[in-house]
Amino acid sequence: METLLDQNFAASTGVLAAVRAAVRAACQHAGNSEQCGEQVVLAINEACMNVIQHAYRFADGQHFTLRLAVDDAVLVAHLLDNGLPVSDVDLRPRELDELRPGGLGVRFMRELMDSVAYIEAPQGFTNCLQLTKRIY
């Protein structure tokens, strides 16, 4: 497995442009097509926003770690945080006919990535969201 990115970010919406740039560069390094790379960028952006908004509830002074690696032509992303504990039950997207703002991030992540699941977090973290996508 080749590590592409292992970086800590402040849990603030102000860092999302830097997150997107780092993910885009990692995807290009891994050999993703532009379309594939942009799908990964969007999904990870949504996941990071969920950490900021739901796990940390916009609290100041919080951080998350984003790790990207490539393993046998599969991009593996781990988003690690110490926010409120979550599980796969929390990854249920809302119905599209339910008219209200927000709540589509999980649906986007599931549609854009090959897999989206919470896995056991490594020591020092509460949550670990794993997203995978075959490189094309």
C-alpha positions, 0 to 999 in steps of 0.5 A, a space after each residue: 500500500 502506497 501512502 499518498 496523504 497523511 495530514 491533520 486539518 483544523 475542523 473548520 469549513 475554512 480548510 475545505 479548499 485545502 482538503 480538496 486541493 490535497 485530495 486532488 493532488 493525491 488522486 492525480 499522483 495515483 493515476 485517477 482520471 480527472 472524472 474519478 478524481 473529482 468524484 473522490 474530491 467531492 465525496 471526501 469534501 462531504 465527509 469532512 463537512 459531516 465531521 465538522 458539522 455533526 461530529 464536532 458541531 462546529 466547535 473551535 479547536 478540533 482537528 481531523 486526520 485524512 489519510 489516503 493510500 492506493 492499494 492494488 488500483 484502489 484508492 483508500 481514504 480514512 477520515 479520522 476524528 475524535 468527535 461524537 461517536 458514529 456508526 454505519 447506522 448514521 450513514 443512512 441517506 435521507 429519501 430524495 422526495 423528503 423536501 428540506 435543505 441538507 442531508 444529501 452528503 451521505 447519498 453523494 458519498 455512497 453514489 460517488 464511491 465504491 464503499 463507505 463504512 465506519 471501521 474500527 478507529 486506530 488508537 487515539 481516534 474515536 471514529 474512522 470513516 473508510 471510503 474506497 474507489 477503484 482507480 480508473 
